[in-house]
Amino acid sequence: MAPKTSVSGVEKGRVSVFVKEGDSVTLHTDVKTNQQEDIKWYFIDIRIAEITGDLSYICTDVQCNEGTERFRDRLKLDHQTGSLTIMNINPTDSGLYELKIISIRNSSEQTSSVTVYDVPAAERDEMKGKSVKEGESVTLNPGVVKNPNDLMTWYFNDICIAEITAEPRKICTDVQCNNGTERFRDRLKLDNQTGSLTITNTRTTDSGLYKLQISSSSFSIIRSFSVNVTGVYHLVYFP
């Protein structure tokens, strides 16, 4: 099992990413297609994705190689940058991902080592869903130690509700992140060290899917948390 002390590292030009089973991870190319590059992704020397600059040819997984269905319906290719997203990742997806960018003038290669570690049963249940009573507080824990240069962004219903940047001064929650978004006004607490998010005085309307995006220049990870806030009912006795 991979250590939970970090989500990334760089060694001899290789990007290493540690992700939890069930996460989504995006491997960035740091380029923009300009109708000249041919971008190819390989996993264990097997082509799993390709895109040409003029978008005349695009393929992922089984479309690139018949009979190769390891990532069926779990790969997304960014048409602008060629970045590759692996969704609902599992331990068999661990290994070396090679990126080859070929143009008329030159070519370049990049290698990303992805390690997917199993999630303990207790933590798996926590990620599947947290149930709290209305009025209680709930904390969503990223499960990693924040790297100084990482950008952590929390979303609720795809709306940014909290964010921590590399600069401690650039931290926001709820209405500070989005003008007019006051659902959680004065009820969110963000841990600057871990990036964990605490929702205080919860309401039933806080129920739903929360997503945490951890981003760096080389990759981004999306982690999902389900929260269910149940109402509190009072029994009234009549004489």
N, C-alpha and C positions, 0 to 999 in steps of 0.2 A: 504494500500500500504506500502511495506517495505521501510525503509529509504535507501537513496542512499549513505550513508556515508561510507559503508564498504561492502565487499563481503563475509566476513567470521567472525566467532567468536567461542570460545570454552567455554562452561559452564557445569560444573559438568561432564566432560568427553564426552560431546556431541558436535559434530562439527555442526555448523550452517552455512549454505551457502545461500546468497541472490543472485538471478540471474534474469536477464531480460527475459521476454517472447521471445522465438525464439533463445535463446542461447543454447549451448551444455555444459553440465557439466559432469565431470568425478569424481566419488567417488573412492578414492584410498584405497587399502587394506594394503599397506606397507609390503606385503609378496610376496614370490615367491613360486609357486607350486613346490613341490618336490615329486610328485606321492604318497603323503600320505594324503594331506589335501582335504577335501570336502568343497567347498566354496558355500554358499547360500546367496542370496539377497532376502529381503522381503520388500514389500511396504504395509503398513496398514495390516500387518500380512498375506499378500498373497505372496507366493513365485513367484518372477518375473524373477529370473535367478539362474542358478546353474552350477558348473563345478567341475569335479573330478580331482584329481592330475594327473591321468594317461590319462586324456582326453577321457575316455571311455564313459562319459555322459556329454553333454553340452546342456543347454536349455535356452531360453529367452522368457518371456511373455507367449504367447499362447502355445508355445511348452511345457512350464512347467505346465500350467493349462489351459485345454480346456475351451473356453468361456471367458478367461481373455485377452482382446484385447486392454487394455488401452494404451499400449506402442507399438502397432504393428509397426514393422519396424523402431523403434526409439531407440532400445537398442543395445549396443555393449559390449561384454564381452572380456576382455583381457585374452588370454589363458595362458599367462605367470604369471600374478599376480592376476587375478580374479577381477581386477578393473572394475567398471561398468560405462559406458557412456550413458547418456540420451541425445538424440539429439532433436533439435527443441522443446524445453521444453515449456510447457504452464501452466497456473495457476492451472489446475486440477491435475498437477503433484506435487503440494506442499504437504508436509507431512513428515513423519518419514520413513527413509530407514534403515533397520536393516541388518547388515552383520554378518553372523555366519561362523566361520572357525572351522571345526571339524577334528581332527587328532587322531591317535591312542593314543598318550600320553596326549593330553589336548585339550581344546576347548576355543575359545574366541568370544566375541561379540563386535560390534561397532555400534553406532547409529549416523546417520547423519540427521539433520533437514534441509530440502530444502524448501525455500520460493521463489516462482516465482511471481514477481510483474509485473503488467500490465505496458506497455510503453505508455506514452502520445502520442496522434496522431502526434504532431509535431516531437517528437523524433523518432517515428516509421518511419515516412517518411524520416527522416535524415539517419536512419540506412539502409533503403531500397536502398538509393542511393543519392550520392552528385554529382551535376553537376556543373562544373566550366569551365571557358574559358581558353584556353591555355595561359600560362604566369602568371595566378593568383595563389594564394596560397590556400591550403585547409588543415583544421585541423580535425583529427579524434580523437574524445574524448571518452575515456573509460566509462565515466559516473559514476566513483567511485573514492574514495580517496584511493590511493595506501597504502596498509599495509606495514610496514617496511620489513617484511620477504617474501613478495610476489615477484615472478619472473614474469616480463612482457616481452613478446616476440611478436614482430610484424612480420607478414609474407606477402609477395606479391607473388602470384603464387606459394605458398608453399615454398618460399625461405626466410630465415631469413634476414630482412633488418634493424632491430633495436631491442635492448634488454636492459633492466634495471634489475640488480640483487640486492640482499639485500645490497651488498657493493657498495656504490656510485662510487667507482673507476672503477668498472666493468660495464661500459656502452659502447655500440657500436652502430654505424649506418652504414648501407650499406657495403662499402668495408672493414670496420673494423670488421664486423661480418663474412663476407665471402670473402676471398681473390679472386680477379678476378671479383667480382660482383660490377660493377660501374654504374649501371643504374641511381642511384640517387646521384652520387658523389656531395658532398657539397650542396645538396638540401633538406636534412632531418634535422629536429629539434625535439628533444625529451625533453619533460618536465619531469624533475626528480621528481617533486612532484606528478603529476597526471598520468604520463605515456602517455599523449596525444602526438600524432605524427602529425607534420606539414610538408607538402610537399610544397616546394617553387618553383616558376618558373615552374609550371607544364607543361607537354608535353602530347600529345595525347597518347603516348606509356605508360603513367602512368595509363591509364584507366584499370580497372579490379577489382578483389576481394581482399580486404585486411582483414587479420584475426589477432585478438589480442588474445593471450593465457595468462591468468592470472593463475599462478600456486603456490600452497603451498604444504606442505607435505601431506595434507589430501584430497585435491581436485584440480581440474583445470577447468577453464571456457574458452570457445572459443566464441568470439564475432566477427561477420562479418560486414564489411562495403564495400559497392559498390561505386566506384568512376568512373565518366565519364567525361573525359576532351575533350571538343569540340574545333575544330580548329577555328582560327580567319581568316576570309576571308576579303580581301581588294578589293574594287571595283575600277577598273581602267577605267578612262574616256579618250577616244581618241578624239581629236578635229576633 
